[in-house]
Amino acid sequence: PICLWTQTSNYYDIISKQGVVAGWGKTETSVSASDKPYFAELPVVDESTCLRSNPVFSQITSRRSFCVGNRDGK
């Protein structure tokens, strides 16, 4: 499990704030998963903006997830 935040339990209070995401998955240039974790600092995005940005997101998000990212795709 990962601790998401400690200041508040209200999702709307963290929209547009910077968060850190981490993982061991494949990168854009790799063939296999990484053996070391990578991380990125990205802003938290509100749900409607997230879902409008890509139709696939409605299939892979849930009430237990939230979106992060920049509008420039990075």
C-alpha positions as CSV (number, residue, x, y, z in Angstrom):
1,P,0.0,0.0,0.0
2,I,1.0,3.6,-0.6
3,C,0.1,6.5,1.6
4,L,-1.6,9.0,-0.7
5,W,-1.6,12.1,1.4
6,T,-2.0,13.1,5.1
7,Q,-3.3,16.7,5.2
8,T,-6.9,16.0,4.1
9,S,-9.0,13.2,2.8
10,N,-10.8,15.6,0.3
11,Y,-9.6,14.8,-3.2
12,Y,-10.6,18.3,-4.4
13,D,-8.0,19.9,-2.0
14,I,-5.1,18.3,-3.9
15,I,-6.1,19.1,-7.5
16,S,-3.3,21.0,-9.3
17,K,-0.9,20.2,-6.5
18,Q,2.3,18.3,-7.3
19,G,2.4,14.6,-6.4
20,V,5.0,11.9,-6.9
21,V,4.2,8.7,-8.9
22,A,6.5,5.7,-8.8
23,G,6.7,2.3,-10.5
24,W,8.8,-0.5,-12.0
25,G,6.9,-0.9,-15.3
26,K,8.1,-0.5,-18.8
27,T,9.3,2.9,-20.1
28,E,8.6,4.3,-23.5
29,T,11.8,2.9,-24.8
30,S,12.2,-0.4,-22.9
31,V,11.2,-3.9,-23.8
32,S,10.9,-5.3,-20.3
33,A,10.1,-3.9,-16.9
34,S,12.8,-2.0,-15.0
35,D,14.7,-3.6,-12.1
36,K,14.8,-0.3,-10.3
37,P,12.0,2.1,-9.5
38,Y,11.4,5.3,-11.5
39,F,9.5,8.3,-10.3
40,A,8.0,11.5,-11.6
41,E,6.5,14.7,-10.1
42,L,3.2,15.5,-11.7
43,P,0.2,17.7,-10.9
44,V,-3.1,16.0,-9.8
45,V,-5.8,16.5,-12.4
46,D,-9.6,16.7,-11.7
47,E,-11.6,13.7,-12.9
48,S,-13.6,15.5,-15.7
49,T,-10.4,16.9,-17.3
50,C,-8.8,13.5,-17.1
51,L,-11.7,11.6,-18.6
52,R,-12.1,14.1,-21.4
53,S,-8.4,13.9,-22.3
54,N,-8.5,10.3,-23.4
55,P,-11.6,7.9,-23.7
56,V,-9.5,5.0,-22.6
57,F,-9.1,6.5,-19.1
58,S,-12.8,5.8,-18.3
59,Q,-12.0,2.1,-18.6
60,I,-8.9,2.1,-16.4
61,T,-9.8,4.5,-13.6
62,S,-12.0,3.8,-10.6
63,R,-13.3,5.4,-7.5
64,R,-10.0,4.3,-5.9
65,S,-7.7,6.1,-8.4
66,F,-7.0,9.6,-9.6
67,C,-5.2,11.1,-12.5
68,V,-2.0,13.1,-12.7
69,G,-0.2,14.6,-15.6
70,N,0.5,17.7,-17.7
71,R,-1.7,18.9,-20.6
72,D,1.4,18.6,-22.9
73,G,1.5,14.8,-22.6
74,K,4.7,14.8,-20.5
